């Protein structure tokens, strides 16, 4: 995991994922890369390790849906941490926060807001899919 964390920070990536002997780097904002992997290449996520800068409840749901086995986050929300741990995912992090804030710093992250009251990973995935498709 240390190698993934080093790549994350040195490369300025949003997340780094390793599985099947392959390491991939991603730069899109928010949950876009995780969502795209769930759509097109979910097998890559199954049993993978991920290092991510910010993990909110929506990102955690996508990670669980994909089958990620180990997560490192610079920042993780308490709802995300609780969700990941409830599925037996190994989690390490630098900072835990109540909620993830939006990019402007004046409110909650929109994906965190969508998912905060939901309990089902599939319901969260559906709401995230609608959100991404609306904002394309």
DSSP file (Angstrom, degrees, kcal/mol; ACC not computed):
  #  RESIDUE AA STRUCTURE BP1 BP2  ACC     N-H-->O    O-->H-N    N-H-->O    O-->H-N    TCO  KAPPA ALPHA  PHI   PSI    X-CA   Y-CA   Z-CA
    1    1 A X     >        0   0    0      0, 0.0     4,-2.4     0, 0.0     5,-0.2   0.000 360.0 360.0 360.0 -33.3    0.0    0.0    0.0
    2    2 A X  H  >  +     0   0    0      1,-0.2     4,-2.5     2,-0.2     5,-0.2   0.887 360.0  53.5 -57.0 -40.0    2.9    2.4    0.7
    3    3 A X  H  > S+     0   0    0      1,-0.2     4,-2.4     2,-0.2    -1,-0.2   0.912 108.8  48.9 -61.8 -42.7    3.9    2.3   -3.0
    4    4 A X  H  > S+     0   0    0      2,-0.2     4,-2.6     1,-0.2    -2,-0.2   0.907 111.1  49.8 -63.7 -41.9    0.3    3.3   -4.0
    5    5 A X  H  X S+     0   0    0     -4,-2.4     4,-2.3     2,-0.2     5,-0.2   0.909 110.4  50.3 -64.0 -42.1    0.3    6.1   -1.5
    6    6 A X  H  X S+     0   0    0     -4,-2.5     4,-2.9    -5,-0.2     5,-0.3   0.923 111.6  47.7 -61.7 -44.5    3.6    7.4   -2.8
    7    7 A X  H  X S+     0   0    0     -4,-2.4     4,-2.4     2,-0.2     6,-0.4   0.919 109.9  54.4 -61.6 -43.7    2.4    7.3   -6.4
    8    8 A X  H  X>S+     0   0    0     -4,-2.6     5,-1.4     1,-0.2     4,-0.6   0.933 117.2  35.0 -54.3 -50.7   -0.8    9.1   -5.3
    9    9 A X  H  <5S+     0   0    0     -4,-2.3     3,-0.3     2,-0.2    -2,-0.2   0.892 119.4  47.3 -77.1 -41.2    1.1   12.0   -3.7
   10   10 A X  H  <5S+     0   0    0     -4,-2.9    -2,-0.2    -5,-0.2    -3,-0.2   0.839 117.6  42.3 -71.4 -32.1    4.1   12.2   -6.1
   11   11 A X  H  <5S-     0   0    0     -4,-2.4    -1,-0.2    -5,-0.3    -2,-0.2   0.538 102.8-125.7 -92.5  -6.7    1.9   12.1   -9.2
   12   12 A X  T  <5 +     0   0    0     -4,-0.6    -3,-0.2    -3,-0.3    -4,-0.1   0.828  54.6 158.9  67.0  30.8   -0.8   14.4   -8.1
   13   13 A X      < -     0   0    0     -5,-1.4    14,-0.2    -6,-0.4    -1,-0.2  -0.391  49.7-136.1 -84.2 162.5   -3.4   11.8   -8.9
   14   14 A X  S    S-     0   0    0     12,-2.5    39,-2.1     1,-0.3    40,-0.3   0.817  87.0  -8.1 -84.2 -34.9   -7.0   11.6   -7.4
   15   15 A X  E     -AB  26  52A   0     11,-1.3    11,-2.2    37,-0.2     2,-0.4  -0.989  55.6-152.8-157.6 158.8   -6.6    7.9   -6.9
   16   16 A X  E     -AB  25  51A   0     35,-2.5    35,-2.6    -2,-0.3     2,-0.4  -1.000  15.3-167.6-133.7 131.0   -4.3    4.9   -7.7
   17   17 A X  E     -AB  24  50A   0      7,-2.6     7,-3.1    -2,-0.4     2,-0.4  -0.969   3.2-167.5-126.3 136.3   -5.6    1.4   -7.9
   18   18 A X  E     +AB  23  49A   0     31,-2.5    31,-2.3    -2,-0.4     2,-0.3  -0.984  22.5 139.9-124.7 132.1   -3.6   -1.9   -8.0
   19   19 A X  E >   +A   22   0A   0      3,-2.6     3,-2.5    -2,-0.4    29,-0.1  -0.958  62.8  14.2-162.9 151.2   -4.9   -5.3   -9.0
   20   20 A X  T 3  S-     0   0    0      1,-0.3     3,-0.1    -2,-0.3    28,-0.0   0.811 129.7 -58.8  52.3  34.3   -3.8   -8.3  -11.0
   21   21 A X  T 3  S+     0   0    0      1,-0.2     2,-0.4     0, 0.0    -1,-0.3   0.556 116.0 113.0  75.5   7.4   -0.2   -7.0  -11.0
   22   22 A X  E <   -A   19   0A   0     -3,-2.5    -3,-2.6     2,-0.0     2,-0.5  -0.928  50.8-158.7-117.0 136.4   -1.3   -3.8  -12.7
   23   23 A X  E     -A   18   0A   0     -2,-0.4     2,-0.4    -5,-0.2    -5,-0.2  -0.965  11.5-172.4-114.9 128.2   -1.3   -0.3  -11.2
   24   24 A X  E     -A   17   0A   0     -7,-3.1    -7,-2.6    -2,-0.5     2,-0.3  -0.932   8.9-151.0-120.5 144.6   -3.5    2.4  -12.8
   25   25 A X  E     -A   16   0A   0     -2,-0.4     2,-0.3    -9,-0.2    -9,-0.2  -0.854   9.9-164.3-114.0 150.5   -3.6    6.1  -12.0
   26   26 A X  E     +A   15   0A   0    -11,-2.2   -12,-2.5    -2,-0.3   -11,-1.3  -0.970  17.4 179.2-137.5 149.0   -6.6    8.4  -12.3
   27   27 A X        +     0   0    0     -2,-0.3    -1,-0.1   -14,-0.2    -2,-0.0   0.462  41.8 117.5-129.1  -5.9   -7.1   12.2  -12.3
   28   28 A X        -     0   0    0      1,-0.1     5,-0.1   -13,-0.1     2,-0.1  -0.281  65.9-109.3 -66.9 155.0  -10.8   13.0  -12.7
   29   29 A X  S >  S-     0   0    0      2,-0.1     3,-1.3     3,-0.1     4,-0.2  -0.424  74.7  -6.6 -80.4 156.9  -12.5   14.9   -9.9
   30   30 A X  T 3  S-     0   0    0      1,-0.2     3,-0.3    -2,-0.1     4,-0.2  -0.250 120.2 -33.4  64.8-142.4  -15.0   13.3   -7.5
   31   31 A X  T 3> S+     0   0    0      1,-0.2     4,-2.8     2,-0.1     5,-0.2   0.268 100.4 111.6 -98.6   9.8  -16.2    9.8   -8.1
   32   32 A X  H <> S+     0   0    0     -3,-1.3     4,-2.4     1,-0.2    -1,-0.2   0.881  78.6  45.4 -56.8 -45.1  -16.1    9.9  -11.9
   33   33 A X  H  > S+     0   0    0     -3,-0.3     4,-2.2     2,-0.2    -1,-0.2   0.924 114.8  47.1 -67.5 -43.4  -13.2    7.4  -12.3
   34   34 A X  H  > S+     0   0    0     -4,-0.2     4,-2.2     2,-0.2    -2,-0.2   0.918 113.1  49.6 -63.0 -42.8  -14.7    4.9   -9.8
   35   35 A X  H  X S+     0   0    0     -4,-2.8     4,-1.7     1,-0.2    -2,-0.2   0.921 109.9  50.9 -61.8 -44.4  -18.1    5.2  -11.4
   36   36 A X  H  X S+     0   0    0     -4,-2.4     4,-2.8    -5,-0.2     5,-0.4   0.892 109.6  50.7 -61.7 -40.0  -16.6    4.6  -14.9
   37   37 A X  H  X S+     0   0    0     -4,-2.2     4,-2.2     1,-0.2    -1,-0.2   0.897 108.1  52.4 -64.8 -39.2  -14.7    1.5  -13.6
   38   38 A X  H  < S+     0   0    0     -4,-2.2     4,-0.3     1,-0.2    -1,-0.2   0.843 115.5  43.3 -63.4 -31.7  -18.0    0.2  -12.1
   39   39 A X  H  < S+     0   0    0     -4,-1.7    -2,-0.2    -5,-0.2    -1,-0.2   0.917 132.5  13.6 -76.1 -46.2  -19.6    0.7  -15.5
   40   40 A X  H  < S+     0   0    0     -4,-2.8    -3,-0.2    -5,-0.1    -2,-0.2   0.664 135.3  20.7-113.1 -21.7  -16.9   -0.7  -17.8
   41   41 A X    >X  +     0   0    0     -4,-2.2     3,-1.6    -5,-0.4     4,-0.6  -0.199  59.8 149.9-150.6  48.9  -14.2   -2.6  -15.9
   42   42 A X  H >>  +     0   0    0     -4,-0.3     4,-1.2     1,-0.3     3,-1.0   0.781  69.5  68.9 -60.9 -28.1  -15.6   -3.8  -12.6
   43   43 A X  H 34 S+     0   0    0      1,-0.3    -1,-0.3     2,-0.2     3,-0.2   0.825  91.9  60.7 -60.0 -30.4  -13.4   -6.9  -12.6
   44   44 A X  H <4 S+     0   0    0     -3,-1.6    -1,-0.3     1,-0.2    -2,-0.2   0.823 104.5  49.4 -66.2 -29.5  -10.4   -4.6  -12.2
   45   45 A X  H X< S+     0   0    0     -3,-1.0     3,-2.4    -4,-0.6     2,-0.2   0.779  83.0 108.0 -78.9 -27.1  -11.8   -3.4   -8.9
   46   46 A X  T 3< S-     0   0    0     -4,-1.2    22,-0.2     1,-0.3    21,-0.2  -0.350 102.0  -9.5 -63.1 118.3  -12.5   -6.8   -7.5
   47   47 A X  T 3  S+     0   0    0     20,-2.9    -1,-0.3    -2,-0.2    21,-0.2   0.636 105.0 144.5  69.5  17.6  -10.1   -7.6   -4.6
   48   48 A X    <   -     0   0    0     -3,-2.4    21,-2.6    18,-0.1    22,-1.5  -0.305  48.4-128.2 -82.5 166.7   -8.0   -4.4   -5.6
   49   49 A X  E     -Bc  18  70A   0    -31,-2.3   -31,-2.5    20,-0.2     2,-0.4  -0.913  26.5-167.6-109.6 142.7   -6.2   -2.0   -3.4
   50   50 A X  E     -Bc  17  71A   0     20,-2.2    22,-2.3    -2,-0.4     2,-0.5  -0.997  17.7-163.7-136.3 138.1   -6.9    1.7   -3.7
   51   51 A X  E     +Bc  16  72A   0    -35,-2.6   -35,-2.5    -2,-0.4     2,-0.3  -0.991  25.3 174.8-114.6 125.7   -5.2    4.9   -2.5
   52   52 A X  E     -Bc  15  73A   0     20,-2.6    22,-1.7    -2,-0.5    23,-0.2  -0.956  35.4-140.3-135.7 147.4   -7.5    7.9   -2.8
   53   53 A X  E    S+     0   0A   0    -39,-2.1    22,-2.0    -2,-0.3     2,-0.4   0.936  91.4  15.1 -73.1 -46.0   -7.2   11.5   -1.7
   54   54 A X  E     - c   0  75A   0    -40,-0.3     2,-0.5    20,-0.2    -1,-0.3  -0.993  64.2-172.4-136.4 126.8  -10.8   12.0   -0.5
   55   55 A X  E     + c   0  76A   0     20,-2.5    22,-2.3    -2,-0.4    25,-0.2  -0.946  10.5 171.7-124.8 111.4  -13.4    9.2    0.2
   56   56 A X     >  -     0   0    0     -2,-0.5     4,-2.4    20,-0.2     5,-0.2  -0.423  53.4 -85.6-100.6-176.2  -16.9   10.1    1.0
   57   57 A X  H  > S+     0   0    0      1,-0.2     4,-2.3     2,-0.2     5,-0.1   0.860 126.8  53.2 -63.3 -36.7  -19.9    7.8    1.4
   58   58 A X  H  > S+     0   0    0      2,-0.2     4,-2.0     1,-0.2    -1,-0.2   0.929 110.3  46.2 -64.7 -45.4  -20.6    7.7   -2.4
   59   59 A X  H  > S+     0   0    0      1,-0.2     4,-2.4     2,-0.2    -2,-0.2   0.902 111.5  53.4 -62.7 -40.2  -17.0    6.7   -3.2
   60   60 A X  H  X S+     0   0    0     -4,-2.4     4,-2.5     1,-0.2    -2,-0.2   0.909 107.1  51.7 -60.9 -42.1  -17.1    4.1   -0.5
   61   61 A X  H  X S+     0   0    0     -4,-2.3     4,-2.7     1,-0.2    -1,-0.2   0.906 110.2  48.4 -61.9 -41.8  -20.3    2.6   -2.0
   62   62 A X  H  X S+     0   0    0     -4,-2.0     4,-2.1     2,-0.2    -1,-0.2   0.897 111.0  51.1 -65.5 -39.3  -18.6    2.4   -5.5
   63   63 A X  H  X>S+     0   0    0     -4,-2.4     5,-2.5     2,-0.2     4,-1.1   0.916 112.4  46.2 -62.9 -43.2  -15.6    0.8   -3.9
   64   64 A X  H ><5S+     0   0    0     -4,-2.5     3,-0.6     2,-0.2    -2,-0.2   0.930 110.6  52.5 -65.4 -45.1  -17.8   -1.8   -2.2
   65   65 A X  H 3<5S+     0   0    0     -4,-2.7    -1,-0.2     1,-0.3    -2,-0.2   0.881 111.8  47.1 -58.3 -38.2  -19.8   -2.4   -5.3
   66   66 A X  H 3<5S-     0   0    0     -4,-2.1    -1,-0.3    -5,-0.2    -2,-0.2   0.676 116.5-114.8 -79.1 -17.3  -16.6   -3.1   -7.2
   67   67 A X  T <<5 +     0   0    0     -4,-1.1   -20,-2.9    -3,-0.6    -3,-0.2   0.704  44.6 178.3  92.7  21.1  -15.2   -5.4   -4.5
   68   68 A X      < -     0   0    0     -5,-2.5    -1,-0.2   -22,-0.2   -19,-0.2  -0.304  12.3-165.5 -54.8 137.4  -12.2   -3.3   -3.4
   69   69 A X        +     0   0    0    -21,-2.6    21,-2.0     1,-0.3     2,-0.4   0.712  67.6  28.4-100.8 -23.6  -10.4   -5.1   -0.5
   70   70 A X  E     -cd  49  90A   0    -22,-1.5   -20,-2.2    19,-0.2     2,-0.4  -0.993  63.3-171.0-145.3 134.0   -8.2   -2.4    0.9
   71   71 A X  E     -cd  50  91A   0     19,-3.0    21,-2.2    -2,-0.4     2,-0.4  -0.975   7.8-173.3-128.0 134.9   -8.5    1.4    1.0
   72   72 A X  E     -cd  51  92A   0    -22,-2.3   -20,-2.6    -2,-0.4     2,-0.4  -0.988  14.7-178.6-117.4 137.0   -6.2    4.2    2.0
   73   73 A X  E     -cd  52  93A   0     19,-1.7    21,-1.6    -2,-0.4    22,-0.3  -1.000  31.8-152.6-134.9 137.8   -7.6    7.8    2.1
   74   74 A X  E    S+     0   0A   0    -22,-1.7    21,-1.9    -2,-0.4     2,-0.4   0.928  98.9  14.5 -64.5 -45.2   -5.9   11.1    2.9
   75   75 A X  E    S+cd  54  95A   0    -22,-2.0   -20,-2.5   -23,-0.2     2,-0.4  -0.998  74.6 177.0-132.2 133.5   -9.4   12.2    4.1
   76   76 A X  E     -cd  55  96A   0     19,-2.4    21,-2.3    -2,-0.4   -20,-0.2  -0.998  25.5-126.9-136.4 140.0  -12.4   10.0    4.8
   77   77 A X  E  >  - d   0  97A   0    -22,-2.3     4,-2.6    -2,-0.4    21,-0.2  -0.548  24.9-119.5 -81.4 152.4  -15.8   10.9    6.1
   78   78 A X  H  > S+     0   0    0     19,-2.5     4,-2.7     1,-0.2     5,-0.2   0.902 115.1  53.2 -57.5 -43.2  -17.2    9.0    9.1
   79   79 A X  H  > S+     0   0    0     19,-0.6     4,-2.1     1,-0.2    -1,-0.2   0.892 110.5  48.0 -61.0 -36.4  -20.1    7.7    7.0
   80   80 A X  H  > S+     0   0    0    -25,-0.2     4,-2.8     2,-0.2     5,-0.2   0.929 112.1  48.6 -67.0 -45.4  -17.7    6.3    4.4
   81   81 A X  H  X S+     0   0    0     -4,-2.6     4,-2.6     1,-0.2     5,-0.2   0.925 112.0  48.8 -60.1 -46.2  -15.5    4.7    7.0
   82   82 A X  H  X S+     0   0    0     -4,-2.7     4,-1.9    -5,-0.2    -1,-0.2   0.917 112.7  48.2 -60.6 -44.6  -18.5    3.1    8.7
   83   83 A X  H  X S+     0   0    0     -4,-2.1     4,-0.9    -5,-0.2    -2,-0.2   0.945 112.9  46.7 -62.8 -49.7  -19.8    1.8    5.4
   84   84 A X  H ><>S+     0   0    0     -4,-2.8     5,-2.2     1,-0.2     3,-0.9   0.923 113.4  48.7 -60.1 -44.9  -16.5    0.3    4.3
   85   85 A X  H ><5S+     0   0    0     -4,-2.6     3,-1.6     1,-0.2    -1,-0.2   0.842 103.4  60.9 -66.0 -32.2  -15.9   -1.3    7.7
   86   86 A X  H 3<5S+     0   0    0     -4,-1.9    -1,-0.2     1,-0.3    -2,-0.2   0.740 106.2  48.1 -67.2 -20.6  -19.4   -2.8    7.7
   87   87 A X  T <<5S-     0   0    0     -3,-0.9    -1,-0.3    -4,-0.9    -2,-0.2   0.311 121.1-108.8 -99.1   6.5  -18.4   -4.7    4.5
   88   88 A X  T < 5 +     0   0    0     -3,-1.6     2,-0.3     1,-0.3    -3,-0.2   0.666  64.0 155.5  78.3  16.6  -15.1   -5.9    6.0
   89   89 A X      < -     0   0    0     -5,-2.2     2,-0.3    -6,-0.2    -1,-0.3  -0.601  46.7-120.5 -77.2 134.0  -12.9   -3.6    3.9
   90   90 A X  E     -d   70   0A   0    -21,-2.0   -19,-3.0    -2,-0.3     2,-0.4  -0.613  37.9-172.5 -73.6 131.0   -9.5   -2.8    5.4
   91   91 A X  E     +d   71   0A   0     -2,-0.3     2,-0.3   -21,-0.2   -19,-0.2  -0.991  17.7 172.2-133.6 131.6   -9.2    1.0    5.8
   92   92 A X  E     +d   72   0A   0    -21,-2.2   -19,-1.7    -2,-0.4     2,-0.3  -0.957  15.1 165.2-128.5 153.8   -6.4    3.3    6.7
   93   93 A X  E     -d   73   0A   0     -2,-0.3   -19,-0.2   -21,-0.2     3,-0.1  -0.985  40.1-137.5-160.1 163.0   -6.5    7.1    6.6
   94   94 A X  E    S+     0   0A   0    -21,-1.6     2,-0.4   -20,-0.3   -19,-0.2   0.857  90.7  20.1 -89.6 -47.5   -4.8   10.3    7.7
   95   95 A X  E     -d   75   0A   0    -21,-1.9   -19,-2.4   -22,-0.3     2,-0.4  -0.986  59.6-159.6-133.5 132.2   -7.9   12.3    8.6
   96   96 A X  E     -d   76   0A   0     -2,-0.4     2,-0.3   -21,-0.2   -19,-0.2  -0.918  18.9-179.5-106.3 137.1  -11.5   11.4    9.5
   97   97 A X  E     -d   77   0A   0    -21,-2.3   -19,-2.5    -2,-0.4     3,-0.1  -0.918  37.9-118.6-132.9 158.2  -14.1   14.1    9.1
   98   98 A X  S    S-     0   0    0     -2,-0.3   -19,-0.6   -21,-0.2     2,-0.3   0.927  94.1  -5.9 -61.3 -45.5  -17.9   14.3    9.7
   99   99 A X  S    S-     0   0    0    -22,-0.1     2,-0.5   -21,-0.1    -1,-0.2  -0.963  72.2-107.7-147.3 158.8  -18.7   15.1    6.1
  100  100 A X        -     0   0    0     -2,-0.3     9,-2.9     9,-0.1     2,-0.2  -0.800  36.6-141.8 -90.1 130.7  -16.9   15.8    2.8
  101  101 A X  B     -E  108   0B   0     -2,-0.5     7,-0.3     7,-0.3     9,-0.0  -0.524  20.4-102.5 -90.0 160.5  -17.2   19.5    1.8
  102  102 A X    >   -     0   0    0      5,-2.8     3,-1.1    -2,-0.2     7,-0.2  -0.182  38.9 -97.1 -74.0 173.2  -17.7   20.7   -1.8
  103  103 A X  T 3  S+     0   0    0      1,-0.3    -1,-0.1     2,-0.1    -2,-0.0   0.804 124.3  54.4 -64.3 -30.1  -14.9   22.2   -3.9
  104  104 A X  T 3  S-     0   0    0      1,-0.0    -1,-0.3     3,-0.0    -3,-0.0   0.667 104.8-130.7 -78.0 -15.5  -16.0   25.7   -3.0
  105  105 A X  S <  S+     0   0    0     -3,-1.1    -2,-0.1     2,-0.2     3,-0.1   0.642  81.2 103.5  77.5  14.3  -15.8   24.9    0.7
  106  106 A X  S    S-     0   0    0      2,-0.1     2,-0.3     1,-0.0    -3,-0.1   0.218  85.4  -4.5-115.5  15.3  -19.3   26.4    1.3
  107  107 A X  S    S-     0   0    0     -5,-0.2    -5,-2.8     0, 0.0    -2,-0.2  -0.974  90.5 -50.6-179.2-174.1  -21.4   23.3    1.7
  108  108 A X  B     -E  101   0B   0     -7,-0.3    -7,-0.3    -2,-0.3    -5,-0.1  -0.466  61.2 -94.4 -79.2 151.2  -21.4   19.5    1.5
  109  109 A X     >  -     0   0    0     -9,-2.9     4,-2.4    -7,-0.2     5,-0.2  -0.418  35.4-128.5 -56.3 134.5  -20.1   17.5   -1.5
  110  110 A X  H  > S+     0   0    0      1,-0.2     4,-2.1     2,-0.2    -1,-0.1   0.856 107.8  48.9 -62.2 -34.7  -23.1   16.8   -3.8
  111  111 A X  H  > S+     0   0    0      2,-0.2     4,-1.8     1,-0.2    -1,-0.2   0.889 110.1  51.2 -72.5 -37.8  -22.4   13.1   -3.9
  112  112 A X  H  > S+     0   0    0      1,-0.2     4,-1.7     2,-0.2    -2,-0.2   0.910 110.5  50.5 -60.8 -41.3  -22.1   12.9   -0.1
  113  113 A X  H  < S+     0   0    0     -4,-2.4     4,-0.4     1,-0.2    -2,-0.2   0.904 108.8  51.4 -63.5 -42.4  -25.4   14.7    0.1
  114  114 A X  H  < S+     0   0    0     -4,-2.1    -1,-0.2     1,-0.2    -2,-0.2   0.871 120.5  33.6 -59.7 -37.8  -27.0   12.2   -2.3
  115  115 A X  H >< S+     0   0    0     -4,-1.8     3,-1.2     1,-0.2    -1,-0.2   0.608  88.8  94.2 -98.1 -14.4  -25.8    9.2   -0.3
  116  116 A X  T 3< S+     0   0    0     -4,-1.7    -1,-0.2     1,-0.3    -2,-0.1   0.817  94.7  35.9 -58.1 -37.0  -25.9   10.3    3.3
  117  117 A X  T 3  S+     0   0    0     -4,-0.4    -1,-0.3    -3,-0.2     2,-0.2   0.559  98.8  98.0 -92.1  -8.5  -29.4    9.0    4.1
  118  118 A X    <   -     0   0    0     -3,-1.2     3,-0.0     1,-0.1    -3,-0.0  -0.510  45.8-175.1 -83.7 149.4  -29.2    5.9    1.9
  119  119 A X        +     0   0    0     -2,-0.2     2,-0.4     1,-0.0    -1,-0.1   0.686  60.3  80.8-110.5 -30.1  -28.3    2.5    3.4
  120  120 A X     >  -     0   0    0      1,-0.1     4,-2.2     2,-0.0     5,-0.2  -0.663  65.6-147.5 -88.3 130.7  -28.1    0.3    0.3
  121  121 A X  H  > S+     0   0    0     -2,-0.4     4,-2.6     1,-0.2     5,-0.2   0.889 103.1  53.0 -59.4 -39.5  -24.9    0.3   -1.9
  122  122 A X  H  > S+     0   0    0      2,-0.2     4,-2.4     1,-0.2    -1,-0.2   0.894 107.3  50.4 -65.6 -39.5  -27.1   -0.3   -4.9
  123  123 A X  H  > S+     0   0    0      2,-0.2     4,-2.2     1,-0.2    -1,-0.2   0.909 111.8  48.5 -63.3 -40.8  -29.4    2.7   -4.1
  124  124 A X  H  X S+     0   0    0     -4,-2.2     4,-2.7     2,-0.2     5,-0.2   0.923 110.1  51.7 -63.7 -43.8  -26.3    4.8   -3.7
  125  125 A X  H  X S+     0   0    0     -4,-2.6     4,-2.5     1,-0.2    -2,-0.2   0.912 109.7  49.7 -59.0 -44.0  -24.9    3.5   -7.1
  126  126 A X  H  X S+     0   0    0     -4,-2.4     4,-2.2     2,-0.2    -1,-0.2   0.916 112.2  47.2 -62.6 -43.6  -28.2    4.4   -8.8
  127  127 A X  H  X S+     0   0    0     -4,-2.2     4,-2.3     2,-0.2    -2,-0.2   0.893 112.6  49.1 -66.0 -39.7  -28.3    7.9   -7.4
  128  128 A X  H  X S+     0   0    0     -4,-2.7     4,-2.8     2,-0.2     5,-0.2   0.906 109.7  52.6 -64.8 -40.9  -24.6    8.5   -8.3
  129  129 A X  H  X S+     0   0    0     -4,-2.5     4,-2.5    -5,-0.2    -2,-0.2   0.925 110.4  47.2 -61.1 -45.6  -25.4    7.2  -11.8
  130  130 A X  H  X S+     0   0    0     -4,-2.2     4,-2.3     2,-0.2    -1,-0.2   0.928 112.7  50.2 -60.6 -45.3  -28.3    9.7  -12.2
  131  131 A X  H  X S+     0   0    0     -4,-2.3     4,-1.6     2,-0.2    -2,-0.2   0.927 113.0  44.9 -59.7 -48.0  -26.1   12.5  -10.9
  132  132 A X  H  < S+     0   0    0     -4,-2.8     4,-0.3     1,-0.2    -1,-0.2   0.916 113.2  50.0 -65.4 -42.9  -23.2   11.8  -13.3
  133  133 A X  H >< S+     0   0    0     -4,-2.5     3,-0.7    -5,-0.2    -1,-0.2   0.859 110.4  51.0 -65.6 -34.6  -25.5   11.4  -16.3
  134  134 A X  H 3< S+     0   0    0     -4,-2.3    -1,-0.2     1,-0.2    -2,-0.2   0.836 112.3  47.3 -67.3 -32.8  -27.3   14.7  -15.4
  135  135 A X  T 3<        0   0    0     -4,-1.6    -1,-0.2     1,-0.2    -2,-0.2   0.279 360.0 360.0 -97.6  10.8  -23.9   16.5  -15.2
  136  136 A X    <         0   0    0     -3,-0.7    -1,-0.2    -4,-0.3    -2,-0.1   0.474 360.0 360.0 -79.1 360.0  -22.3   15.2  -18.4
